[in-house]
Amino acid sequence: MDRDVSPPPSKRRKPSPSIPDTETMNLAKHLSSRSTTDNIRIFAWNINGISPFVQSAKPITSFFPRTSVSTAPPKRSNGTQAPRVPSIIPTASLRAFLRRHNWPHALLLQEVKISPKDERTKRAVQAAINASADEDGGPSYTAHFTLPRDPHNAKGFGGKLYGVASLLRDDFCRHRGVRVRDVDWDLEGRLHVIETKDQLAIFNIYAVNGTDSAYRSPETGAVVGTRHDRKLAFHALLLEECRRMELEGWRVVLAGDFNVARARIDGWPNLREWPRQHCVNRADFNAKFFEDEVGLRAVDVWRELKGDEKAYTYYPRGVAWGSSCDRVDYAIVSRKLVEEGGLVDTGILNSPAERGPSDHVPLWVEVRVPREEDDRENRSGANREYESTR
């Protein structure tokens, strides 16, 4: 029977309650203890497919048991095998995630794997993010999607590949005058831009993964290069989009999966260097967004606030937790925002519990856009200081 997909009704068998780890609990206390009137909290997470979050054919606990055990626990320093330790997997619920993290203003999802024609799943996501809203007292959210529409480079799996979705708090959108737009140079569902009336542009990004597979012209279908070539072109097009906006006075926040580790500190146990094209892609990414004078000269938020602290965002499934991992998901912000004191805090939720059914863990960033009142106050203060020195 053809019917809408929806989250399991509340009267079905309820899953065991999730048990957040210590870092998650401390984060919730930290966020709830501060005022978020002027600050904007943004979470980004490559979820590797939306299906577990809207599955209704079976109770969700039949897909993701409450605990799982690492198949190959790491050895101790003395060479003996460490005991198998169960890792908690929270319920695959978007509403639970939003509630657990104190209702962020934006949750940016990458690799949602929704066909552009699948209206039922999009409606199911919308229902899932507001499930139990009357009971938990939290704010309502609206889901915004950019899905693949490239007829030659995004046709596998029935169109269920790539794609981004942004879950935005409705009160945030009303207060900040938010609009969400696509870009005309992306047909693979890899990004959209969330713009606020105070000129903050938040990019939800799922960057191209460089491979030797063919990249075809979206217009003709002819092979015009490899996915490595398209990755470099994606960098150039994204840079152009960001620079144009910065020249118009926008502060830019880029968040999501960039499919590249920046440096040796960002890969464990090793940084991927073969095939050599991965090194070319890495150098291009660093140059365009951080290093070149003619590039964006932006700020890697984690390195800016955490220094050389090691943390990773990609933890492949099927291997022991932490035995192989990379930092390939980032929050990147305009240097202007940092100079204005608009960079507040950041974190990476690198635990098996927060990874959930994905192979990436979420990250978050908190920013503050100076208000007009702040600008006037700063100017007044500068004037008073000038007058006092005359």
C-alpha positions as a Python dict, from the first residue, in 0.01 Angstrom:
ca = {
    (1, 'M'): (0, 0, 0),
    (2, 'D'): (129, 342, -92),
    (3, 'R'): (135, 554, 219),
    (4, 'D'): (345, 825, 376),
    (5, 'V'): (654, 733, 574),
    (6, 'S'): (633, 863, 927),
    (7, 'P'): (817, 816, 1256),
    (8, 'P'): (687, 537, 1482),
    (9, 'P'): (378, 642, 1680),
    (10, 'S'): (432, 707, 2049),
    (11, 'K'): (217, 406, 2144),
    (12, 'R'): (445, 157, 1972),
    (13, 'R'): (712, -19, 2169),
    (14, 'K'): (929, 250, 2312),
    (15, 'P'): (1307, 218, 2276),
    (16, 'S'): (1535, 208, 2572),
    (17, 'P'): (1633, 559, 2675),
    (18, 'S'): (1964, 678, 2541),
    (19, 'I'): (2242, 739, 2788),
    (20, 'P'): (2456, 1034, 2679),
    (21, 'D'): (2824, 1020, 2755),
    (22, 'T'): (2999, 1257, 2995),
    (23, 'E'): (3106, 1499, 2722),
    (24, 'T'): (2750, 1525, 2593),
    (25, 'M'): (2611, 1588, 2944),
    (26, 'N'): (2873, 1853, 3015),
    (27, 'L'): (2801, 2020, 2681),
    (28, 'A'): (2428, 2034, 2756),
    (29, 'K'): (2497, 2196, 3094),
    (30, 'H'): (2740, 2440, 2934),
    (31, 'L'): (2497, 2547, 2664),
    (32, 'S'): (2195, 2573, 2894),
    (33, 'S'): (2389, 2791, 3137),
    (34, 'R'): (2446, 3073, 2892),
    (35, 'S'): (2214, 3311, 2716),
    (36, 'T'): (2166, 3237, 2348),
    (37, 'T'): (1967, 3552, 2268),
    (38, 'D'): (2244, 3697, 2054),
    (39, 'N'): (2455, 3386, 1996),
    (40, 'I'): (2384, 3141, 1716),
    (41, 'R'): (2459, 2773, 1774),
    (42, 'I'): (2514, 2562, 1463),
    (43, 'F'): (2559, 2185, 1456),
    (44, 'A'): (2683, 1999, 1147),
    (45, 'W'): (2666, 1624, 1095),
    (46, 'N'): (2718, 1389, 802),
    (47, 'I'): (2449, 1132, 887),
    (48, 'N'): (2528, 892, 598),
    (49, 'G'): (2162, 850, 505),
    (50, 'I'): (1836, 974, 655),
    (51, 'S'): (1660, 635, 650),
    (52, 'P'): (1735, 529, 1010),
    (53, 'F'): (1577, 853, 1133),
    (54, 'V'): (1243, 809, 955),
    (55, 'Q'): (1213, 429, 944),
    (56, 'S'): (860, 318, 1033),
    (57, 'A'): (834, -38, 906),
    (58, 'K'): (985, -174, 1229),
    (59, 'P'): (1054, -33, 1574),
    (60, 'I'): (1372, 167, 1552),
    (61, 'T'): (1534, -49, 1822),
    (62, 'S'): (1528, -346, 1585),
    (63, 'F'): (1775, -161, 1362),
    (64, 'F'): (2001, -12, 1630),
    (65, 'P'): (2028, -206, 1956),
    (66, 'R'): (2089, -12, 2272),
    (67, 'T'): (2449, -130, 2295),
    (68, 'S'): (2709, -255, 2056),
    (69, 'V'): (3051, -405, 2123),
    (70, 'S'): (3373, -312, 1947),
    (71, 'T'): (3489, -609, 1738),
    (72, 'A'): (3859, -540, 1790),
    (73, 'P'): (3936, -350, 2110),
    (74, 'P'): (4272, -171, 2108),
    (75, 'K'): (4565, -328, 2291),
    (76, 'R'): (4702, -180, 2612),
    (77, 'S'): (5048, -25, 2618),
    (78, 'N'): (5186, -349, 2770),
    (79, 'G'): (5060, -547, 2471),
    (80, 'T'): (4767, -721, 2641),
    (81, 'Q'): (4418, -703, 2491),
    (82, 'A'): (4183, -449, 2646),
    (83, 'P'): (3839, -581, 2748),
    (84, 'R'): (3543, -533, 2516),
    (85, 'V'): (3352, -229, 2633),
    (86, 'P'): (2990, -174, 2521),
    (87, 'S'): (2931, 160, 2353),
    (88, 'I'): (2595, 329, 2388),
    (89, 'I'): (2405, 405, 2067),
    (90, 'P'): (2130, 661, 2123),
    (91, 'T'): (1792, 634, 1959),
    (92, 'A'): (1813, 742, 1593),
    (93, 'S'): (1587, 1039, 1651),
    (94, 'L'): (1638, 1387, 1515),
    (95, 'R'): (1409, 1537, 1779),
    (96, 'A'): (1606, 1362, 2053),
    (97, 'F'): (1929, 1501, 1911),
    (98, 'L'): (1791, 1855, 1908),
    (99, 'R'): (1658, 1822, 2260),
    (100, 'R'): (1979, 1664, 2394),
    (101, 'H'): (2180, 1957, 2262),
    (102, 'N'): (1953, 2229, 2398),
    (103, 'W'): (1771, 2319, 2077),
    (104, 'P'): (2043, 2455, 1845),
    (105, 'H'): (1941, 2725, 1600),
    (106, 'A'): (2056, 2512, 1307),
    (107, 'L'): (2138, 2146, 1252),
    (108, 'L'): (2309, 2106, 916),
    (109, 'L'): (2290, 1751, 779),
    (110, 'Q'): (2502, 1615, 495),
    (111, 'E'): (2470, 1302, 279),
    (112, 'V'): (2100, 1265, 353),
    (113, 'K'): (2052, 1036, 48),
    (114, 'I'): (1701, 1143, -47),
    (115, 'S'): (1580, 1123, -405),
    (116, 'P'): (1468, 1467, -528),
    (117, 'K'): (1132, 1312, -622),
    (118, 'D'): (1076, 1157, -278),
    (119, 'E'): (829, 1396, -121),
    (120, 'R'): (716, 1136, 135),
    (121, 'T'): (1059, 1113, 297),
    (122, 'K'): (1090, 1491, 306),
    (123, 'R'): (755, 1511, 484),
    (124, 'A'): (870, 1236, 718),
    (125, 'V'): (1180, 1435, 812),
    (126, 'Q'): (963, 1738, 882),
    (127, 'A'): (742, 1527, 1107),
    (128, 'A'): (1040, 1369, 1282),
    (129, 'I'): (1200, 1698, 1384),
    (130, 'N'): (878, 1812, 1550),
    (131, 'A'): (769, 1479, 1698),
    (132, 'S'): (663, 1515, 2065),
    (133, 'A'): (699, 1894, 2044),
    (134, 'D'): (385, 1935, 2254),
    (135, 'E'): (533, 1711, 2522),
    (136, 'D'): (894, 1832, 2542),
    (137, 'G'): (814, 2203, 2526),
    (138, 'G'): (1089, 2267, 2271),
    (139, 'P'): (1074, 2496, 1968),
    (140, 'S'): (946, 2396, 1626),
    (141, 'Y'): (1180, 2343, 1331),
    (142, 'T'): (1153, 2350, 953),
    (143, 'A'): (1360, 2129, 722),
    (144, 'H'): (1515, 2279, 408),
    (145, 'F'): (1655, 2046, 140),
    (146, 'T'): (1896, 2070, -151),
    (147, 'L'): (1899, 1738, -335),
    (148, 'P'): (2083, 1613, -647),
    (149, 'R'): (1937, 1701, -986),
    (150, 'D'): (2238, 1632, -1207),
    (151, 'P'): (2117, 1386, -1475),
    (152, 'H'): (2463, 1242, -1542),
    (153, 'N'): (2658, 1259, -1213),
    (154, 'A'): (2389, 1184, -957),
    (155, 'K'): (2173, 911, -1106),
    (156, 'G'): (2289, 604, -908),
    (157, 'F'): (2078, 439, -639),
    (158, 'G'): (1764, 594, -782),
    (159, 'G'): (1894, 939, -699),
    (160, 'K'): (1938, 851, -330),
    (161, 'L'): (2287, 988, -287),
    (162, 'Y'): (2451, 1313, -174),
    (163, 'G'): (2208, 1583, -62),
    (164, 'V'): (2202, 1826, 230),
    (165, 'A'): (1926, 1930, 469),
    (166, 'S'): (1920, 2214, 721),
    (167, 'L'): (1690, 2194, 1022),
    (168, 'L'): (1626, 2553, 1133),
    (169, 'R'): (1445, 2676, 1440),
    (170, 'D'): (1134, 2865, 1339),
    (171, 'D'): (1178, 3139, 1600),
    (172, 'F'): (1538, 3188, 1482),
    (173, 'C'): (1418, 3225, 1123),
    (174, 'R'): (1153, 3480, 1222),
    (175, 'H'): (1387, 3681, 1443),
    (176, 'R'): (1681, 3679, 1199),
    (177, 'G'): (1484, 3713, 877),
    (178, 'V'): (1630, 3392, 735),
    (179, 'R'): (1615, 3281, 374),
    (180, 'V'): (1767, 2965, 224),
    (181, 'R'): (1896, 2953, -133),
    (182, 'D'): (2077, 2716, -368),
    (183, 'V'): (2368, 2804, -597),
    (184, 'D'): (2342, 2763, -973),
    (185, 'W'): (2680, 2590, -1010),
    (186, 'D'): (2589, 2290, -792),
    (187, 'L'): (2356, 2025, -934),
    (188, 'E'): (2466, 1738, -707),
    (189, 'G'): (2288, 1859, -393),
    (190, 'R'): (2609, 1956, -218),
    (191, 'L'): (2529, 2286, -54),
    (192, 'H'): (2290, 2564, 16),
    (193, 'V'): (2324, 2900, 183),
    (194, 'I'): (2130, 3022, 487),
    (195, 'E'): (2123, 3402, 494),
    (196, 'T'): (2018, 3624, 784),
    (197, 'K'): (1913, 3988, 773),
    (198, 'D'): (2222, 4089, 973),
    (199, 'Q'): (2441, 3954, 689),
    (200, 'L'): (2550, 3620, 824),
    (201, 'A'): (2576, 3354, 552),
    (202, 'I'): (2584, 2994, 677),
    (203, 'F'): (2687, 2737, 415),
    (204, 'N'): (2575, 2377, 463),
    (205, 'I'): (2841, 2185, 269),
    (206, 'Y'): (2897, 1830, 155),
    (207, 'A'): (3207, 1868, -59),
    (208, 'V'): (3304, 1641, -346),
    (209, 'N'): (3508, 1333, -258),
    (210, 'G'): (3804, 1312, -494),
    (211, 'T'): (3834, 979, -681),
    (212, 'D'): (3949, 856, -1023),
    (213, 'S'): (3588, 795, -1129),
    (214, 'A'): (3465, 988, -1431),
    (215, 'Y'): (3301, 1327, -1400),
    (216, 'R'): (3059, 1404, -1682),
    (217, 'S'): (2929, 1726, -1823),
    (218, 'P'): (2589, 1789, -1660),
    (219, 'E'): (2464, 1917, -1995),
    (220, 'T'): (2589, 1653, -2241),
    (221, 'G'): (2698, 1357, -2030),
    (222, 'A'): (3040, 1351, -2196),
    (223, 'V'): (3335, 1265, -1970),
    (224, 'V'): (3522, 1588, -1895),
    (225, 'G'): (3753, 1472, -1617),
    (226, 'T'): (3760, 1280, -1290),
    (227, 'R'): (3598, 1335, -952),
    (228, 'H'): (3937, 1473, -845),
    (229, 'D'): (3900, 1742, -1111),
    (230, 'R'): (3548, 1818, -995),
    (231, 'K'): (3669, 1849, -635),
    (232, 'L'): (3921, 2115, -738),
    (233, 'A'): (3652, 2293, -940),
    (234, 'F'): (3419, 2275, -638),
    (235, 'H'): (3687, 2447, -426),
    (236, 'A'): (3723, 2724, -684),
    (237, 'L'): (3348, 2780, -722),
    (238, 'L'): (3292, 2782, -347),
    (239, 'L'): (3577, 3028, -298),
    (240, 'E'): (3430, 3257, -562),
    (241, 'E'): (3087, 3243, -395),
    (242, 'C'): (3232, 3323, -54),
    (243, 'R'): (3457, 3606, -172),
    (244, 'R'): (3171, 3769, -356),
    (245, 'M'): (2959, 3764, -42),
    (246, 'E'): (3239, 3895, 177),
    (247, 'L'): (3291, 4186, -64),
    (248, 'E'): (2922, 4264, -18),
    (249, 'G'): (2968, 4279, 361),
    (250, 'W'): (2861, 3928, 456),
    (251, 'R'): (3023, 3725, 732),
    (252, 'V'): (3058, 3365, 615),
    (253, 'V'): (3032, 3040, 811),
    (254, 'L'): (3110, 2717, 625),
    (255, 'A'): (3013, 2398, 807),
    (256, 'G'): (2996, 2036, 702),
    (257, 'D'): (3194, 1755, 544),
    (258, 'F'): (3478, 1877, 322),
    (259, 'N'): (3614, 1528, 244),
    (260, 'V'): (3975, 1625, 309),
    (261, 'A'): (4200, 1619, 615),
    (262, 'R'): (4406, 1939, 639),
    (263, 'A'): (4731, 1815, 793),
    (264, 'R'): (4906, 1522, 957),
    (265, 'I'): (4756, 1614, 1293),
    (266, 'D'): (4413, 1553, 1142),
    (267, 'G'): (4461, 1187, 1052),
    (268, 'W'): (4509, 879, 1270),
    (269, 'P'): (4718, 671, 1258),
    (270, 'N'): (4834, 826, 930),
    (271, 'L'): (4735, 1100, 691),
    (272, 'R'): (4615, 972, 356),
    (273, 'E'): (4882, 1050, 96),
    (274, 'W'): (4821, 792, -174),
    (275, 'P'): (4720, 822, -452),
    (276, 'R'): (4918, 1145, -473),
    (277, 'Q'): (4618, 1336, -604),
    (278, 'H'): (4488, 1345, -246),
    (279, 'C'): (4791, 1557, -156),
    (280, 'V'): (4710, 1791, -445),
    (281, 'N'): (4350, 1820, -326),
    (282, 'R'): (4466, 1892, 29),
    (283, 'A'): (4712, 2160, -80),
    (284, 'D'): (4446, 2323, -296),
    (285, 'F'): (4194, 2328, -11),
    (286, 'N'): (4443, 2481, 233),
    (287, 'A'): (4562, 2739, -17),
    (288, 'K'): (4221, 2856, -132),
    (289, 'F'): (4054, 2879, 208),
    (290, 'F'): (4333, 2951, 456),
    (291, 'E'): (4673, 3041, 315),
    (292, 'D'): (4682, 3231, -15),
    (293, 'E'): (4660, 3608, -3),
    (294, 'V'): (4412, 3594, -291),
    (295, 'G'): (4213, 3319, -122),
    (296, 'L'): (3949, 3341, 149),
    (297, 'R'): (4202, 3371, 436),
    (298, 'A'): (3936, 3217, 660),
    (299, 'V'): (3970, 3063, 1007),
    (300, 'D'): (3953, 2693, 1092),
    (301, 'V'): (3748, 2727, 1409),
    (302, 'W'): (3880, 2413, 1581),
    (303, 'R'): (4245, 2510, 1532),
    (304, 'E'): (4174, 2873, 1627),
    (305, 'L'): (4016, 2783, 1961),
    (306, 'K'): (4173, 2445, 2043),
    (307, 'G'): (4526, 2484, 1910),
    (308, 'D'): (4695, 2150, 1847),
    (309, 'E'): (4435, 1945, 2031),
    (310, 'K'): (4361, 1628, 1836),
    (311, 'A'): (4002, 1536, 1756),
    (312, 'Y'): (3849, 1355, 1462),
    (313, 'T'): (3511, 1350, 1291),
    (314, 'Y'): (3519, 1047, 1059),
    (315, 'Y'): (3514, 708, 1231),
    (316, 'P'): (3451, 427, 980),
    (317, 'R'): (3227, 146, 1091),
    (318, 'G'): (3351, -211, 1098),
    (319, 'V'): (3676, -128, 1275),
    (320, 'A'): (3754, -63, 1639),
    (321, 'W'): (3656, 286, 1752),
    (322, 'G'): (3954, 520, 1723),
    (323, 'S'): (4178, 278, 1533),
    (324, 'S'): (4135, 479, 1211),
    (325, 'C'): (3988, 828, 1199),
    (326, 'D'): (4024, 1168, 1033),
    (327, 'R'): (3912, 1526, 1083),
    (328, 'V'): (3737, 1600, 755),
    (329, 'D'): (3435, 1793, 887),
    (330, 'Y'): (3491, 2159, 972),
    (331, 'A'): (3347, 2486, 1082),
    (332, 'I'): (3524, 2763, 892),
    (333, 'V'): (3446, 3132, 944),
    (334, 'S'): (3534, 3468, 792),
    (335, 'R'): (3836, 3634, 948),
    (336, 'K'): (3620, 3944, 983),
    (337, 'L'): (3388, 3759, 1222),
    (338, 'V'): (3683, 3656, 1439),
    (339, 'E'): (3823, 4009, 1444),
    (340, 'E'): (3482, 4137, 1556),
    (341, 'G'): (3485, 3897, 1850),
    (342, 'G'): (3208, 3691, 1696),
    (343, 'L'): (3366, 3350, 1744),
    (344, 'V'): (3238, 3214, 2076),
    (345, 'D'): (3304, 2839, 2109),
    (346, 'T'): (3323, 2507, 1929),
    (347, 'G'): (3329, 2133, 1990),
    (348, 'I'): (3351, 1792, 1827),
    (349, 'L'): (3125, 1522, 1973),
    (350, 'N'): (3361, 1236, 1903),
    (351, 'S'): (3206, 943, 2085),
    (352, 'P'): (3039, 621, 1967),
    (353, 'A'): (2715, 742, 2123),
    (354, 'E'): (2706, 1059, 1916),
    (355, 'R'): (2814, 883, 1598),
    (356, 'G'): (2490, 685, 1617),
    (357, 'P'): (2407, 511, 1287),
    (358, 'S'): (2647, 730, 1088),
    (359, 'D'): (3021, 703, 1025),
    (360, 'H'): (3079, 1068, 1118),
    (361, 'V'): (3033, 1248, 1448),
    (362, 'P'): (2870, 1591, 1484),
    (363, 'L'): (3055, 1914, 1540),
    (364, 'W'): (2922, 2248, 1661),
    (365, 'V'): (3018, 2613, 1654),
    (366, 'E'): (2873, 2912, 1835),
    (367, 'V'): (2902, 3257, 1681),
    (368, 'R'): (2775, 3602, 1756),
    (369, 'V'): (2700, 3867, 1495),
    (370, 'P'): (2757, 4219, 1633),
    (371, 'R'): (2428, 4407, 1653),
    (372, 'E'): (2380, 4762, 1530),
    (373, 'E'): (2355, 4870, 1893),
    (374, 'D'): (2699, 4718, 1957),
    (375, 'D'): (2844, 4906, 1661),
    (376, 'R'): (2694, 5233, 1782),
    (377, 'E'): (2823, 5169, 2134),
    (378, 'N'): (3172, 5093, 2002),
    (379, 'R'): (3169, 5412, 1797),
    (380, 'S'): (3045, 5614, 2095),
    (381, 'G'): (3316, 5465, 2316),
    (382, 'A'): (3579, 5551, 2057),
    (383, 'N'): (3446, 5908, 2036),
    (384, 'R'): (3455, 5946, 2417),
    (385, 'E'): (3812, 5819, 2425),
    (386, 'Y'): (3908, 6062, 2150),
    (387, 'E'): (3745, 6356, 2331),
    (388, 'S'): (3927, 6267, 2655),
    (389, 'T'): (4264, 6290, 2483),
    (390, 'R'): (4206, 6630, 2325),
}
